[in-house]
């Protein structure tokens, strides 16, 4: 079976997943992005792997619309037996769907969005989005939370398949040597303090201000907050830490490349992901959770985080799930983990055990089930 897998790009965390799918099908990955999405740290760059792919040239019609003319000819002339398309791409999604239908080929939608987006544009095009939801031959989602959302939109549950969001666990579970950890601790001037870690973009949707306020409420003498990442709110967050009187206990580490993250997880005592709901959506997943759990790190996440809603963060088992925009709840959860060594150790062990089952093979199985189901539907039409 020849499959066109149309998505915006290959980020570092998708290389192994795409390779895994390509071992089962004759897949060509068609990437239509230049890596300039608002939610993407361009410093991360674009990746590729051991699979057939093409990055197609295009141009920005507007800030949010990238037009890729060669996508039409690539998909039309490719003689594909089936199309897989991610939910994003204001040009690429309707084009891919239309060509699949004109070619009378099965269309599989892959989506991680688990709410109805509330920007003016998304409200305008929601009838089309709903049409695709209801008429795709199969839909791949990241968890039961997303399946429930789609079923609430009257999508047939038989056409929804779960591919749990995964990373290359082997890359993140390797032991970090003591020298590597000591070097990072010295560079950040951590001494022997415990570490609360936030790692990611410094943007409003990430809710980092609530983590800073939570840390100020705790104000522990033996703990430092490390904020690793960069973004438009960096200076504003530094000012907030100063206003809260915790600037001496807060370290802003700046941009961290994917290859540099492992020691940060290894030296931390708890990871916090305090994301919030925005008109542009919720945290679709938060793969830093997968990464951190591979190092045995308990996670405190809000209920606006996909990894929490999707069942990876299990409250009281491998971390805590707290209400979004609630610094007091964040503080209580973080404080509980830091002040109970036995609980933290138990959560650490549970994190490693649970994340071991969230692998690319399991993720690929969801795609495989969706592709086979869509193919069967096409044969009986």
Short mmCIF file of the C-alpha atoms (twelve columns), coordinates in Angstrom:
data_MODEL
# 
_entry.id   MODEL 
# 
loop_
_atom_site.group_PDB 
_atom_site.id 
_atom_site.type_symbol 
_atom_site.label_atom_id 
_atom_site.label_alt_id 
_atom_site.label_comp_id 
_atom_site.label_asym_id 
_atom_site.label_seq_id 
_atom_site.Cartn_x 
_atom_site.Cartn_y 
_atom_site.Cartn_z 
_atom_site.pdbx_PDB_model_num 
ATOM 1   C CA . UNK A 1   0.000   0.000  0.000  1 
ATOM 2   C CA . UNK A 2   1.365   3.383  -1.031 1 
ATOM 3   C CA . UNK A 3   0.566   6.015  1.592  1 
ATOM 4   C CA . UNK A 4   0.874   9.794  1.407  1 
ATOM 5   C CA . UNK A 5   1.467   11.095 4.923  1 
ATOM 6   C CA . UNK A 6   0.925   14.854 4.738  1 
ATOM 7   C CA . UNK A 7   2.000   16.889 7.749  1 
ATOM 8   C CA . UNK A 8   3.648   20.192 8.426  1 
ATOM 9   C CA . UNK A 9   7.161   19.018 9.345  1 
ATOM 10  C CA . UNK A 10  9.262   16.415 11.090 1 
ATOM 11  C CA . UNK A 11  10.288  17.728 14.534 1 
ATOM 12  C CA . UNK A 12  12.941  15.941 16.559 1 
ATOM 13  C CA . UNK A 13  10.370  14.063 18.623 1 
ATOM 14  C CA . UNK A 14  8.650   12.505 15.578 1 
ATOM 15  C CA . UNK A 15  11.657  10.975 13.788 1 
ATOM 16  C CA . UNK A 16  11.382  7.544  15.444 1 
ATOM 17  C CA . UNK A 17  7.577   7.475  15.159 1 
ATOM 18  C CA . UNK A 18  7.727   8.216  11.439 1 
ATOM 19  C CA . UNK A 19  10.422  5.592  10.967 1 
ATOM 20  C CA . UNK A 20  8.282   3.052  12.809 1 
ATOM 21  C CA . UNK A 21  5.255   3.681  10.570 1 
ATOM 22  C CA . UNK A 22  7.454   3.530  7.466  1 
ATOM 23  C CA . UNK A 23  8.528   -0.002 8.360  1 
ATOM 24  C CA . UNK A 24  4.953   -1.198 7.790  1 
ATOM 25  C CA . UNK A 25  3.918   0.783  4.696  1 
ATOM 26  C CA . UNK A 26  5.306   2.309  1.545  1 
ATOM 27  C CA . UNK A 27  5.043   5.813  2.988  1 
ATOM 28  C CA . UNK A 28  6.067   9.124  1.528  1 
ATOM 29  C CA . UNK A 29  6.063   11.935 4.078  1 
ATOM 30  C CA . UNK A 30  5.044   15.196 2.449  1 
ATOM 31  C CA . UNK A 31  6.068   18.156 4.625  1 
ATOM 32  C CA . UNK A 32  4.554   21.514 3.723  1 
ATOM 33  C CA . UNK A 33  6.062   23.765 6.406  1 
ATOM 34  C CA . UNK A 34  9.208   25.833 6.678  1 
ATOM 35  C CA . UNK A 35  9.151   25.466 10.463 1 
ATOM 36  C CA . UNK A 36  7.833   28.967 11.079 1 
ATOM 37  C CA . UNK A 37  4.716   28.079 13.065 1 
ATOM 38  C CA . UNK A 38  3.979   30.314 16.058 1 
ATOM 39  C CA . UNK A 39  4.103   27.343 18.411 1 
ATOM 40  C CA . UNK A 40  7.422   26.008 17.134 1 
ATOM 41  C CA . UNK A 41  10.835  27.001 18.466 1 
ATOM 42  C CA . UNK A 42  12.688  27.613 15.244 1 
ATOM 43  C CA . UNK A 43  16.010  26.972 16.997 1 
ATOM 44  C CA . UNK A 44  14.970  23.322 17.158 1 
ATOM 45  C CA . UNK A 45  15.201  23.091 13.381 1 
ATOM 46  C CA . UNK A 46  13.586  20.565 11.026 1 
ATOM 47  C CA . UNK A 47  14.556  16.901 10.986 1 
ATOM 48  C CA . UNK A 48  14.420  13.835 8.779  1 
ATOM 49  C CA . UNK A 49  15.012  10.141 9.264  1 
ATOM 50  C CA . UNK A 50  15.175  6.788  7.537  1 
ATOM 51  C CA . UNK A 51  12.025  7.279  5.493  1 
ATOM 52  C CA . UNK A 52  11.010  8.649  2.107  1 
ATOM 53  C CA . UNK A 53  10.110  12.333 2.369  1 
ATOM 54  C CA . UNK A 54  9.974   15.714 0.681  1 
ATOM 55  C CA . UNK A 55  9.930   19.216 2.145  1 
ATOM 56  C CA . UNK A 56  7.874   21.205 -0.344 1 
ATOM 57  C CA . UNK A 57  8.600   24.883 -1.060 1 
ATOM 58  C CA . UNK A 58  5.897   27.461 -0.511 1 
ATOM 59  C CA . UNK A 59  5.185   31.028 0.542  1 
ATOM 60  C CA . UNK A 60  3.315   32.820 3.318  1 
ATOM 61  C CA . UNK A 61  0.077   34.287 1.985  1 
ATOM 62  C CA . UNK A 62  -0.637  35.636 5.466  1 
ATOM 63  C CA . UNK A 63  0.978   35.117 8.861  1 
ATOM 64  C CA . UNK A 64  -1.016  31.929 9.369  1 
ATOM 65  C CA . UNK A 65  -1.542  30.698 5.795  1 
ATOM 66  C CA . UNK A 66  1.296   28.983 3.944  1 
ATOM 67  C CA . UNK A 67  0.544   28.206 0.302  1 
ATOM 68  C CA . UNK A 68  2.403   25.241 -1.200 1 
ATOM 69  C CA . UNK A 69  1.464   24.965 -4.903 1 
ATOM 70  C CA . UNK A 70  3.508   21.800 -5.491 1 
ATOM 71  C CA . UNK A 71  1.397   19.975 -2.898 1 
ATOM 72  C CA . UNK A 72  -1.395  19.678 -5.466 1 
ATOM 73  C CA . UNK A 73  0.761   18.070 -8.151 1 
ATOM 74  C CA . UNK A 74  2.616   15.899 -5.645 1 
ATOM 75  C CA . UNK A 75  -0.572  14.403 -4.256 1 
ATOM 76  C CA . UNK A 76  -2.448  14.222 -7.566 1 
ATOM 77  C CA . UNK A 77  0.314   12.499 -9.514 1 
ATOM 78  C CA . UNK A 78  1.610   10.307 -6.710 1 
ATOM 79  C CA . UNK A 79  -0.739  7.359  -7.334 1 
ATOM 80  C CA . UNK A 80  -1.273  6.951  -3.613 1 
ATOM 81  C CA . UNK A 81  -3.607  4.289  -2.254 1 
ATOM 82  C CA . UNK A 82  -4.391  6.194  0.946  1 
ATOM 83  C CA . UNK A 83  -3.901  9.659  2.425  1 
ATOM 84  C CA . UNK A 84  -3.023  10.498 6.035  1 
ATOM 85  C CA . UNK A 85  -3.269  14.180 6.946  1 
ATOM 86  C CA . UNK A 86  -2.668  16.066 10.189 1 
ATOM 87  C CA . UNK A 87  -5.360  18.520 11.277 1 
ATOM 88  C CA . UNK A 88  -3.300  21.686 10.712 1 
ATOM 89  C CA . UNK A 89  -2.539  23.573 7.520  1 
ATOM 90  C CA . UNK A 90  -5.128  26.104 6.373  1 
ATOM 91  C CA . UNK A 91  -4.117  25.434 2.776  1 
ATOM 92  C CA . UNK A 92  -2.859  21.872 3.055  1 
ATOM 93  C CA . UNK A 93  -5.843  20.307 4.842  1 
ATOM 94  C CA . UNK A 94  -8.596  21.214 2.340  1 
ATOM 95  C CA . UNK A 95  -6.300  20.440 -0.591 1 
ATOM 96  C CA . UNK A 96  -5.356  17.005 0.781  1 
ATOM 97  C CA . UNK A 97  -8.958  16.144 1.626  1 
ATOM 98  C CA . UNK A 98  -10.233 17.283 -1.781 1 
ATOM 99  C CA . UNK A 99  -7.633  15.290 -3.720 1 
ATOM 100 C CA . UNK A 100 -8.290  12.157 -1.674 1 
ATOM 101 C CA . UNK A 101 -11.986 12.446 -2.456 1 
ATOM 102 C CA . UNK A 102 -11.458 13.202 -6.157 1 
ATOM 103 C CA . UNK A 103 -9.131  10.217 -6.368 1 
ATOM 104 C CA . UNK A 104 -11.665 8.153  -4.416 1 
ATOM 105 C CA . UNK A 105 -9.006  7.078  -1.972 1 
ATOM 106 C CA . UNK A 106 -9.323  6.582  1.800  1 
ATOM 107 C CA . UNK A 107 -8.603  9.620  3.946  1 
ATOM 108 C CA . UNK A 108 -7.259  9.289  7.502  1 
ATOM 109 C CA . UNK A 109 -7.195  12.380 9.712  1 
ATOM 110 C CA . UNK A 110 -4.616  12.712 12.503 1 
ATOM 111 C CA . UNK A 111 -5.553  15.235 15.176 1 
ATOM 112 C CA . UNK A 112 -4.253  16.224 18.614 1 
ATOM 113 C CA . UNK A 113 -6.697  19.115 19.151 1 
ATOM 114 C CA . UNK A 114 -9.127  18.343 21.952 1 
ATOM 115 C CA . UNK A 115 -11.283 21.458 22.058 1 
ATOM 116 C CA . UNK A 116 -13.176 23.684 19.648 1 
ATOM 117 C CA . UNK A 117 -10.825 26.563 18.928 1 
ATOM 118 C CA . UNK A 118 -12.246 30.012 19.566 1 
ATOM 119 C CA . UNK A 119 -10.323 32.385 17.321 1 
ATOM 120 C CA . UNK A 120 -12.444 34.263 14.745 1 
ATOM 121 C CA . UNK A 121 -10.860 32.247 11.916 1 
ATOM 122 C CA . UNK A 122 -11.458 28.882 13.563 1 
ATOM 123 C CA . UNK A 123 -15.064 29.734 14.369 1 
ATOM 124 C CA . UNK A 124 -15.542 30.693 10.707 1 
ATOM 125 C CA . UNK A 125 -14.101 27.442 9.308  1 
ATOM 126 C CA . UNK A 126 -15.453 25.106 11.987 1 
ATOM 127 C CA . UNK A 127 -18.270 23.807 9.727  1 
ATOM 128 C CA . UNK A 128 -15.593 22.532 7.318  1 
ATOM 129 C CA . UNK A 129 -13.560 21.079 10.181 1 
ATOM 130 C CA . UNK A 130 -16.665 19.329 11.475 1 
ATOM 131 C CA . UNK A 131 -17.341 17.974 8.004  1 
ATOM 132 C CA . UNK A 132 -13.857 16.463 7.850  1 
ATOM 133 C CA . UNK A 133 -14.273 15.011 11.355 1 
ATOM 134 C CA . UNK A 134 -17.516 13.324 10.369 1 
ATOM 135 C CA . UNK A 135 -16.516 12.187 6.861  1 
ATOM 136 C CA . UNK A 136 -12.905 11.068 7.231  1 
ATOM 137 C CA . UNK A 137 -12.666 7.322  6.753  1 
ATOM 138 C CA . UNK A 138 -10.756 7.065  10.026 1 
ATOM 139 C CA . UNK A 139 -9.364  9.427  12.646 1 
ATOM 140 C CA . UNK A 140 -6.192  8.944  14.695 1 
ATOM 141 C CA . UNK A 141 -6.152  10.633 18.103 1 
ATOM 142 C CA . UNK A 142 -3.755  10.691 21.051 1 
ATOM 143 C CA . UNK A 143 -6.075  9.518  23.823 1 
ATOM 144 C CA . UNK A 144 -9.557  8.858  25.188 1 
ATOM 145 C CA . UNK A 145 -9.956  12.550 26.021 1 
ATOM 146 C CA . UNK A 146 -9.816  13.413 22.341 1 
ATOM 147 C CA . UNK A 147 -12.085 10.521 21.408 1 
ATOM 148 C CA . UNK A 148 -14.675 11.803 23.888 1 
ATOM 149 C CA . UNK A 149 -14.449 15.274 22.357 1 
ATOM 150 C CA . UNK A 150 -15.064 13.925 18.849 1 
ATOM 151 C CA . UNK A 151 -17.884 11.636 19.922 1 
ATOM 152 C CA . UNK A 152 -19.471 14.723 21.492 1 
ATOM 153 C CA . UNK A 153 -19.393 16.220 17.986 1 
ATOM 154 C CA . UNK A 154 -21.321 13.172 16.712 1 
ATOM 155 C CA . UNK A 155 -18.335 11.494 15.097 1 
ATOM 156 C CA . UNK A 156 -18.800 7.741  14.788 1 
ATOM 157 C CA . UNK A 157 -16.638 6.185  17.558 1 
ATOM 158 C CA . UNK A 158 -15.926 3.139  15.382 1 
ATOM 159 C CA . UNK A 159 -13.811 5.358  13.110 1 
ATOM 160 C CA . UNK A 160 -11.654 6.769  15.943 1 
ATOM 161 C CA . UNK A 161 -8.354  5.059  16.788 1 
ATOM 162 C CA . UNK A 162 -5.997  5.900  19.626 1 
ATOM 163 C CA . UNK A 163 -2.263  6.289  18.968 1 
ATOM 164 C CA . UNK A 164 -0.838  7.334  22.357 1 
ATOM 165 C CA . UNK A 165 1.642   10.184 22.015 1 
ATOM 166 C CA . UNK A 166 5.143   8.765  22.241 1 
ATOM 167 C CA . UNK A 167 8.789   9.709  21.909 1 
ATOM 168 C CA . UNK A 168 11.960  7.659  21.541 1 
ATOM 169 C CA . UNK A 169 12.084  6.410  25.135 1 
ATOM 170 C CA . UNK A 170 15.534  4.901  24.702 1 
ATOM 171 C CA . UNK A 171 16.978  8.347  23.982 1 
ATOM 172 C CA . UNK A 172 15.571  9.831  27.201 1 
ATOM 173 C CA . UNK A 173 15.912  6.952  29.647 1 
ATOM 174 C CA . UNK A 174 19.687  6.622  29.495 1 
ATOM 175 C CA . UNK A 175 21.487  7.230  32.794 1 
ATOM 176 C CA . UNK A 176 23.073  10.664 33.138 1 
ATOM 177 C CA . UNK A 177 26.525  10.470 34.716 1 
ATOM 178 C CA . UNK A 178 27.296  12.298 37.940 1 
ATOM 179 C CA . UNK A 179 29.874  14.517 36.241 1 
ATOM 180 C CA . UNK A 180 27.279  15.713 33.719 1 
ATOM 181 C CA . UNK A 181 24.818  16.501 36.497 1 
ATOM 182 C CA . UNK A 182 27.441  18.190 38.665 1 
ATOM 183 C CA . UNK A 183 28.559  20.365 35.752 1 
ATOM 184 C CA . UNK A 184 25.023  21.597 35.121 1 
ATOM 185 C CA . UNK A 185 24.338  22.192 38.798 1 
ATOM 186 C CA . UNK A 186 27.519  24.253 39.043 1 
ATOM 187 C CA . UNK A 187 26.659  26.274 35.943 1 
ATOM 188 C CA . UNK A 188 23.212  27.103 37.330 1 
ATOM 189 C CA . UNK A 189 24.623  27.698 40.816 1 
ATOM 190 C CA . UNK A 190 22.236  25.224 42.403 1 
ATOM 191 C CA . UNK A 191 24.429  24.014 45.238 1 
ATOM 192 C CA . UNK A 192 22.648  21.157 47.006 1 
ATOM 193 C CA . UNK A 193 19.195  22.678 46.610 1 
ATOM 194 C CA . UNK A 194 16.197  20.711 45.374 1 
ATOM 195 C CA . UNK A 195 15.016  21.687 41.890 1 
ATOM 196 C CA . UNK A 196 11.582  22.466 40.496 1 
ATOM 197 C CA . UNK A 197 11.891  22.420 36.694 1 
ATOM 198 C CA . UNK A 198 9.882   24.074 33.959 1 
ATOM 199 C CA . UNK A 199 11.184  23.329 30.450 1 
ATOM 200 C CA . UNK A 200 9.551   24.756 27.346 1 
ATOM 201 C CA . UNK A 201 8.508   27.911 25.548 1 
ATOM 202 C CA . UNK A 202 7.899   31.055 27.553 1 
ATOM 203 C CA . UNK A 203 4.523   31.935 26.073 1 
ATOM 204 C CA . UNK A 204 1.134   32.694 27.600 1 
ATOM 205 C CA . UNK A 205 -0.376  29.287 26.834 1 
ATOM 206 C CA . UNK A 206 2.319   27.629 28.966 1 
ATOM 207 C CA . UNK A 207 1.119   29.375 32.140 1 
ATOM 208 C CA . UNK A 208 4.629   29.832 33.539 1 
ATOM 209 C CA . UNK A 209 3.512   32.845 35.573 1 
ATOM 210 C CA . UNK A 210 1.399   30.498 37.703 1 
ATOM 211 C CA . UNK A 211 4.441   28.340 38.432 1 
ATOM 212 C CA . UNK A 212 6.369   31.423 39.539 1 
ATOM 213 C CA . UNK A 213 3.513   32.528 41.783 1 
ATOM 214 C CA . UNK A 214 3.214   28.991 43.175 1 
ATOM 215 C CA . UNK A 215 6.919   28.965 43.994 1 
ATOM 216 C CA . UNK A 216 6.563   32.299 45.736 1 
ATOM 217 C CA . UNK A 217 3.725   30.882 47.840 1 
ATOM 218 C CA . UNK A 218 5.892   27.925 48.828 1 
ATOM 219 C CA . UNK A 219 9.087   29.977 49.212 1 
ATOM 220 C CA . UNK A 220 11.053  26.961 50.471 1 
ATOM 221 C CA . UNK A 221 14.530  27.573 51.852 1 
ATOM 222 C CA . UNK A 222 16.025  24.460 50.253 1 
ATOM 223 C CA . UNK A 223 14.617  24.662 46.692 1 
ATOM 224 C CA . UNK A 224 15.316  26.538 43.452 1 
ATOM 225 C CA . UNK A 225 13.000  27.044 40.487 1 
ATOM 226 C CA . UNK A 226 14.713  26.484 37.133 1 
ATOM 227 C CA . UNK A 227 12.934  27.967 34.105 1 
ATOM 228 C CA . UNK A 228 14.565  26.474 31.000 1 
ATOM 229 C CA . UNK A 229 13.417  27.926 27.698 1 
ATOM 230 C CA . UNK A 230 12.898  31.134 25.800 1 
ATOM 231 C CA . UNK A 231 10.027  33.106 24.357 1 
ATOM 232 C CA . UNK A 232 8.260   36.438 24.162 1 
ATOM 233 C CA . UNK A 233 7.458   36.495 27.902 1 
ATOM 234 C CA . UNK A 234 11.018  35.954 29.133 1 
ATOM 235 C CA . UNK A 235 11.644  39.466 30.442 1 
ATOM 236 C CA . UNK A 236 8.117   39.749 31.817 1 
ATOM 237 C CA . UNK A 237 8.572   36.517 33.793 1 
ATOM 238 C CA . UNK A 238 11.921  37.672 35.161 1 
ATOM 239 C CA . UNK A 239 10.234  40.848 36.363 1 
ATOM 240 C CA . UNK A 240 7.460   38.790 37.968 1 
ATOM 241 C CA . UNK A 241 10.021  36.713 39.865 1 
ATOM 242 C CA . UNK A 242 11.576  39.925 41.114 1 
ATOM 243 C CA . UNK A 243 8.198   41.331 42.150 1 
ATOM 244 C CA . UNK A 244 7.421   38.102 44.013 1 
ATOM 245 C CA . UNK A 245 10.735  38.326 45.872 1 
ATOM 246 C CA . UNK A 246 12.110  35.034 44.539 1 
ATOM 247 C CA . UNK A 247 14.621  36.253 41.955 1 
ATOM 248 C CA . UNK A 248 17.506  34.905 44.045 1 
ATOM 249 C CA . UNK A 249 15.910  31.446 44.037 1 
ATOM 250 C CA . UNK A 250 14.966  31.405 40.366 1 
ATOM 251 C CA . UNK A 251 17.245  30.484 37.474 1 
ATOM 252 C CA . UNK A 252 16.348  31.434 33.913 1 
ATOM 253 C CA . UNK A 253 18.473  29.059 31.847 1 
ATOM 254 C CA . UNK A 254 17.529  30.366 28.394 1 
ATOM 255 C CA . UNK A 255 16.986  28.295 25.267 1 
ATOM 256 C CA . UNK A 256 17.773  24.590 25.657 1 
ATOM 257 C CA . UNK A 257 18.208  22.434 22.559 1 
ATOM 258 C CA . UNK A 258 16.571  18.977 22.498 1 
ATOM 259 C CA . UNK A 259 20.011  17.383 22.821 1 
ATOM 260 C CA . UNK A 260 20.707  19.334 26.030 1 
ATOM 261 C CA . UNK A 261 17.532  18.528 27.964 1 
ATOM 262 C CA . UNK A 262 18.465  15.221 29.583 1 
ATOM 263 C CA . UNK A 263 20.702  16.590 32.368 1 
ATOM 264 C CA . UNK A 264 17.980  19.094 33.314 1 
ATOM 265 C CA . UNK A 265 15.533  16.263 33.934 1 
ATOM 266 C CA . UNK A 266 18.204  14.286 35.766 1 
ATOM 267 C CA . UNK A 267 18.949  17.022 38.319 1 
ATOM 268 C CA . UNK A 268 15.325  17.974 38.954 1 
ATOM 269 C CA . UNK A 269 13.022  16.745 41.715 1 
ATOM 270 C CA . UNK A 270 9.742   17.604 40.019 1 
ATOM 271 C CA . UNK A 271 8.624   18.877 36.606 1 
ATOM 272 C CA . UNK A 272 5.835   21.436 36.419 1 
ATOM 273 C CA . UNK A 273 3.734   22.064 33.305 1 
ATOM 274 C CA . UNK A 274 1.183   24.764 34.244 1 
ATOM 275 C CA . UNK A 275 -0.415  25.282 30.804 1 
ATOM 276 C CA . UNK A 276 -3.674  27.201 30.409 1 
ATOM 277 C CA . UNK A 277 -6.556  27.248 27.940 1 
ATOM 278 C CA . UNK A 278 -6.384  29.928 25.239 1 
ATOM 279 C CA . UNK A 279 -8.647  30.773 22.273 1 
ATOM 280 C CA . UNK A 280 -5.964  29.081 20.135 1 
ATOM 281 C CA . UNK A 281 -6.410  25.853 22.096 1 
ATOM 282 C CA . UNK A 282 -5.070  23.813 24.970 1 
ATOM 283 C CA . UNK A 283 -1.674  22.159 25.376 1 
ATOM 284 C CA . UNK A 284 -2.187  19.405 22.803 1 
ATOM 285 C CA . UNK A 285 0.025   17.032 24.789 1 
ATOM 286 C CA . UNK A 286 3.263   18.289 26.349 1 
ATOM 287 C CA . UNK A 287 5.937   15.787 25.330 1 
ATOM 288 C CA . UNK A 288 8.261   17.170 28.016 1 
ATOM 289 C CA . UNK A 289 6.138   14.979 30.291 1 
ATOM 290 C CA . UNK A 290 7.196   11.852 28.373 1 
ATOM 291 C CA . UNK A 291 10.801  13.000 28.396 1 
ATOM 292 C CA . UNK A 292 10.850  13.779 32.107 1 
ATOM 293 C CA . UNK A 293 9.180   10.539 33.146 1 
ATOM 294 C CA . UNK A 294 11.899  8.596  31.366 1 
ATOM 295 C CA . UNK A 295 14.250  10.088 33.979 1 
ATOM 296 C CA . UNK A 296 11.853  9.122  36.783 1 
ATOM 297 C CA . UNK A 297 10.641  12.673 37.321 1 
ATOM 298 C CA . UNK A 298 7.213   13.188 38.956 1 
ATOM 299 C CA . UNK A 299 5.072   15.695 37.074 1 
ATOM 300 C CA . UNK A 300 2.648   18.357 38.250 1 
ATOM 301 C CA . UNK A 301 0.457   19.376 35.320 1 
ATOM 302 C CA . UNK A 302 -2.777  21.303 34.940 1 
ATOM 303 C CA . UNK A 303 -5.987  19.894 33.549 1 
ATOM 304 C CA . UNK A 304 -5.338  21.939 30.379 1 
ATOM 305 C CA . UNK A 305 -2.427  19.619 29.474 1 
ATOM 306 C CA . UNK A 306 -3.127  16.830 26.994 1 
ATOM 307 C CA . UNK A 307 -0.772  14.430 28.744 1 
ATOM 308 C CA . UNK A 308 -2.898  14.825 31.871 1 
ATOM 309 C CA . UNK A 309 -6.276  14.625 30.146 1 
ATOM 310 C CA . UNK A 310 -4.957  11.717 28.056 1 
ATOM 311 C CA . UNK A 311 -3.993  9.623  31.072 1 
ATOM 312 C CA . UNK A 312 -0.199  9.767  31.141 1 
ATOM 313 C CA . UNK A 313 -0.064  11.990 34.233 1 
ATOM 314 C CA . UNK A 314 -2.016  10.024 36.838 1 
ATOM 315 C CA . UNK A 315 -2.794  12.123 39.874 1 
ATOM 316 C CA . UNK A 316 -1.372  10.601 43.036 1 
ATOM 317 C CA . UNK A 317 0.497   7.922  41.074 1 
ATOM 318 C CA . UNK A 318 3.253   9.573  39.014 1 
ATOM 319 C CA . UNK A 319 2.475   13.186 39.856 1 
ATOM 320 C CA . UNK A 320 -0.530  15.433 40.333 1 
ATOM 321 C CA . UNK A 321 -3.127  17.031 38.058 1 
ATOM 322 C CA . UNK A 322 -4.378  20.417 39.286 1 
ATOM 323 C CA . UNK A 323 -6.840  23.012 37.972 1 
ATOM 324 C CA . UNK A 324 -5.412  25.484 35.484 1 
ATOM 325 C CA . UNK A 325 -4.653  29.067 36.553 1 
ATOM 326 C CA . UNK A 326 -4.573  27.993 40.215 1 
ATOM 327 C CA . UNK A 327 -1.212  28.847 41.782 1 
ATOM 328 C CA . UNK A 328 -2.316  27.687 45.219 1 
ATOM 329 C CA . UNK A 329 -3.176  24.215 43.902 1 
ATOM 330 C CA . UNK A 330 0.155   24.112 42.071 1 
ATOM 331 C CA . UNK A 331 1.985   25.076 45.258 1 
ATOM 332 C CA . UNK A 332 0.236   22.383 47.316 1 
ATOM 333 C CA . UNK A 333 1.001   19.660 44.773 1 
ATOM 334 C CA . UNK A 334 4.647   20.659 44.357 1 
ATOM 335 C CA . UNK A 335 5.099   21.027 48.101 1 
ATOM 336 C CA . UNK A 336 3.592   17.602 48.740 1 
ATOM 337 C CA . UNK A 337 6.123   15.926 46.436 1 
ATOM 338 C CA . UNK A 338 9.110   17.881 47.733 1 
ATOM 339 C CA . UNK A 339 8.314   17.373 51.406 1 
ATOM 340 C CA . UNK A 340 7.655   13.628 51.269 1 
ATOM 341 C CA . UNK A 341 10.726  11.753 50.078 1 
ATOM 342 C CA . UNK A 342 8.938   8.405  50.152 1 
ATOM 343 C CA . UNK A 343 6.098   9.697  47.998 1 
ATOM 344 C CA . UNK A 344 8.507   11.232 45.524 1 
ATOM 345 C CA . UNK A 345 10.439  7.970  45.253 1 
ATOM 346 C CA . UNK A 346 7.237   6.010  44.672 1 
ATOM 347 C CA . UNK A 347 6.073   8.475  42.025 1 
ATOM 348 C CA . UNK A 348 9.493   8.314  40.376 1 
ATOM 349 C CA . UNK A 349 9.299   4.539  40.082 1 
ATOM 350 C CA . UNK A 350 5.736   4.743  38.770 1 
ATOM 351 C CA . UNK A 351 6.764   7.350  36.202 1 
ATOM 352 C CA . UNK A 352 9.439   5.064  34.757 1 
ATOM 353 C CA . UNK A 353 7.090   2.061  34.764 1 
ATOM 354 C CA . UNK A 354 4.188   3.861  33.095 1 
ATOM 355 C CA . UNK A 355 6.192   5.700  30.441 1 
ATOM 356 C CA . UNK A 356 7.814   2.445  29.334 1 
ATOM 357 C CA . UNK A 357 4.445   1.474  27.842 1 
ATOM 358 C CA . UNK A 358 4.038   4.731  25.933 1 
ATOM 359 C CA . UNK A 359 6.321   3.833  23.026 1 
ATOM 360 C CA . UNK A 360 6.423   4.340  19.280 1 
ATOM 361 C CA . UNK A 361 5.353   0.751  18.594 1 
ATOM 362 C CA . UNK A 362 2.138   1.354  20.529 1 
ATOM 363 C CA . UNK A 363 1.659   4.664  18.736 1 
ATOM 364 C CA . UNK A 364 2.225   3.008  15.349 1 
ATOM 365 C CA . UNK A 365 -0.382  0.353  16.179 1 
ATOM 366 C CA . UNK A 366 -3.034  3.080  16.385 1 
ATOM 367 C CA . UNK A 367 -2.093  4.382  12.949 1 
ATOM 368 C CA . UNK A 368 -2.008  0.858  11.570 1 
ATOM 369 C CA . UNK A 369 -5.499  0.093  12.876 1 
ATOM 370 C CA . UNK A 370 -6.829  3.329  11.367 1 
ATOM 371 C CA . UNK A 371 -5.189  2.710  7.989  1 
ATOM 372 C CA . UNK A 372 -6.459  -0.871 7.789  1 
ATOM 373 C CA . UNK A 373 -9.969  0.193  8.823  1 
ATOM 374 C CA . UNK A 374 -10.053 2.987  6.240  1 
ATOM 375 C CA . UNK A 375 -8.811  0.591  3.545  1 
ATOM 376 C CA . UNK A 376 -11.559 -1.907 4.348  1 
ATOM 377 C CA . UNK A 377 -14.177 0.847  4.157  1 
ATOM 378 C CA . UNK A 378 -12.882 1.842  0.729  1 
ATOM 379 C CA . UNK A 379 -13.111 -1.727 -0.572 1 
ATOM 380 C CA . UNK A 380 -16.772 -2.104 0.378  1 
ATOM 381 C CA . UNK A 381 -17.909 1.259  -0.996 1 
# 
